[in-house]
Amino acid sequence: MDIKTIISQMTLEEKAGLCSGSDFWHTKAVERLGVPSIMLSDGPHGLRRQRKDSDIPNESIEAVCFPTGSAAACSFDRELFRTLGEAIGRECQAEDVQVILGPAVNMKRSPLCGRNFEYLSEDPCLAGELAASQIAGTESQGVGTSLKHFAANNQETRRMTVSAELDERTLREIYLAQFETAVKKGKPSTLMCSYNRINGVYSSENKRLLTDILRGEWGFDGLVMSDWGAVNRRPEGIAAGLDLEMPASNGVTDQEIVEAVKEGRLAESDLDVCVERVLWLVEKTMSARRPEASFDREADHQLARKLAAQCMVLLKNENNLLPLDGKKPVAFLGAFAKEPRFQGGGSSHINAWKVTSALEAAQGKYQVTYAQGYPTGKDEIDEALLAEAVETAKNAYAAVVFAGLPDSFESEGFDRSHMNMPRCHNALIEAVCRVQPNTVVVLHNGSPVEMPWLPQAPALLEAYLAGEASGGAVTDLLFGEENPSGRLAETFPKRLADTPSFLNFPGEPKKVEYREGIFIGYRYYDKKEMEVLFPFGYGLSYTQFQYSGMRVSRQKFTDQETVAVSLKVKNTGSRPGREVVQLYVESLPGPQKKMIRPVRELKGFEKVFLLPGEEKEVAFSLDSRAFACYSESLGGWFVESGDYVLTAAKSSREPVLCQTVTVQGTKALPCRFTMESSVEELMEHEKARQLLQELIFHSTTGMEGGNMGEGSEAMEEAMMREMPLRSFRSFGGVSTGQLQELLEKITK
């Protein structure tokens, strides 16, 4: 396809039309020029393709539902995500789908967000790395991905109109960082803008995000599409870099583009750029099309079971209750044992090919009895069902209670108002714990819940929403066929009032203020030294692991250099197992450290499989970004000089091995200083710091001689740090011209 020639032959109307869908799922074709239509379909944990014989957009074919993002992220496993991406890509090829919409990497700002089941983590390092692997896997099959939702889409309440109000540092470090990693490492074909506004500007017409940052800074060279119905003003979107509007606009926005070009409000060259990107996507995906492709649903179902087992998190296991003895009678209690909740509601809902429940997987293999325990579809305590479950529990060696959140409690489209499970679920757990000391709780939920019964339950397995084969995976873990290796990708707080966004979620009618700043998730809880149910990165195993021999390649280095970190991990238990080694960076206080930082931040992770007695070396490489924070005044990322602690840990709160290193922050950044900039801000920059020395000495000399009381030297030093540059005119006779000359020297 000669894209330049095709564009030169297109009419203005054809160009405008190509920038929106032809229907709900397809781009427009330009038949006279040989431009075909391509199909886009929902993801990100399976294929939700519209049936070919149906006109209903959301009536989809049967496909395999893999673990949702909330579950899969707990694997902390890049290879698992690549395998997942490859499998979804194969299914897309078999069903003639050119672009799958996903993965979704928005941060879990609050556990109440209705779409958290689809998102990966509260940590941008983890979310970005895992998403990059899934993208690479899907793209390797010749299928495009659409990284979403760009950006700051962290709630369902008024998600189409609300303005996320946040400062530049918070935006960069928390809400853009995972997109940056996924774009640079995964190289998605497309990126999807979010519905919401960001600091007052709709994402769909936010040139700073879609062009300046995404393309200019990160080097993204793919297509940007809208979320379905996210376009506000289409001509402004074209100018901002929004290439494709989905779905069809029935010609309305096409005409708006044509009129804007004719009236001179939109440059046709800007439109041509968007058209070129649409044609590029069509050519890329159609040239990789495999008409003969097919996929084995049964094989993918078994793959989904294998992946799910590596995602679930063992949170509690008193007296090694798990794994259960498969030769003894076990009671499976709760409706979720027979009809599991394995995915969320909304645009990612897969028409699952086959659903395996835990009860089905266990029957015929283990001595399992079943009682429903609570009604389905309503939050009411049924005394008869409860009594039957209690009696069943009494007559077994152990009881497994399946509980969690039903569809009515969490879904795309609305946010939760609390963190409670249904009363009937809690009542069942509490009643069974009273009569059965060997009680295991299995939770099916897309986000954290409060657990008033936790002290009474000796064992807890967090299954999340782990796909259509989750029942088989749960059974494999309960009876020891698989060893739990999941780690929490988000903190489980004790109660809703403890959460960092509690006072600012979901915000006011027109805006939501991110007043917690960079302190979301474990960054907040650890800084506050707050007690939580389970910390970020936490998870248990049926075996034990020992860390030793932590080494760093250099103790002192500049921010232009990388540092290699390694350590040994040994399986000291009796079972094969997988360990997740987490590497955190902590900034120690120092004379050149001015920025408020979290206690420690995740900057690397590796999952390693070890046989009993086996030992392997795990290696990491850290560049300057591992030590950097974003400065709005400097207009970029910078590293504060000083000491940092590198910590190999089992969770954000379980450090095991540490090494202290010294980093010299030497990176030159563009200066954005004015007469309003304070001495403290100016001292962050090396060149400015050097030029200020003589000026500060001259000015403070003029302040000497007064009697300002005990401690006056410290007071004067503090006053100087806070002083804006313009105030030097009042101390020591420095002129405005001299100050302006100083600014010019700094910014050269």
Salt bridges, closest charged atoms under 4 A:
GLU13 OE2 - LYS262 NZ 3.89
GLU14 OE2 - ARG32 NE 2.69
ASP23 OD1 - HIS26 ND1 3.17
ASP42 OD2 - ARG48 NH2 2.48
ASP53 OD1 - ARG51 NE 3.19
GLU86 OE2 - ARG82 NE 3.18
GLU95 OE2 - ARG297 NH2 3.64
ASP96 OD1 - ARG289 NE 2.87
GLU118 OE1 - ARG115 NE 2.74
GLU118 OE2 - LYS148 NZ 3.50
ASP123 OD1 - ARG523 NH1 2.96
GLU129 OE1 - ARG78 NE 3.19
GLU129 OE2 - LYS185 NZ 2.57
GLU139 OE1 - LYS284 NZ 3.31
GLU156 OE1 - ARG159 NH1 3.44
GLU168 OE2 - ARG172 NE 2.92
GLU168 OE2 - ARG208 NH2 2.38
GLU173 OE2 - ARG169 NE 2.73
GLU180 OE2 - LYS184 NZ 2.80
GLU180 OE2 - ARG625 NH1 2.98
GLU205 OE2 - ARG233 NH2 2.72
ASP212 OD1 - LYS207 NZ 3.14
GLU217 OE1 - ARG172 NH1 2.74
ASP227 OD2 - HIS149 NE2 3.85
ASP243 OD2 - ARG215 NH2 2.91
ASP243 OD1 - ARG277 NH1 2.92
GLU245 OE1 - ARG234 NE 3.68
ASP254 OD2 - LYS28 NZ 3.26
GLU263 OE1 - ARG265 NE 2.80
GLU268 OE2 - LYS15 NZ 2.86
ASP272 OD1 - LYS15 NZ 2.84
GLU276 OE1 - LYS4 NZ 3.16
GLU298 OE1 - LYS354 NZ 2.71
ASP300 OD1 - ARG90 NH2 3.80
GLU318 OE2 - LYS316 NZ 3.47
ASP379 OD2 - ARG423 NE 3.67
GLU380 OE1 - LYS378 NZ 3.87
GLU391 OE1 - LYS394 NZ 3.92
ASP407 OD1 - ARG341 NE 2.80
GLU410 OE2 - ARG341 NH1 2.64
GLU412 OE2 - ARG115 NH1 3.31
GLU412 OE2 - ARG159 NH2 3.05
GLU468 OE2 - HIS301 ND1 2.60
ASP476 OD1 - ARG305 NH2 2.89
GLU490 OE2 - LYS108 NZ 3.29
ASP498 OD1 - ARG495 NE 2.99
GLU513 OE2 - LYS511 NZ 3.33
GLU513 OE1 - ARG515 NE 2.51
GLU516 OE2 - ARG109 NE 2.47
ASP526 OD1 - ARG653 NE 2.58
GLU531 OE2 - LYS494 NZ 3.45
GLU579 OE1 - ARG487 NH2 2.80
GLU601 OE2 - ARG523 NE 3.10
GLU606 OE2 - ARG78 NH1 3.44
GLU617 OE2 - ARG551 NH2 3.08
GLU640 OE1 - ARG597 NH1 3.71
GLU676 OE2 - ARG726 NE 3.03
GLU717 OE2 - ARG721 NH1 3.73
GLU741 OE2 - LYS745 NZ 3.80
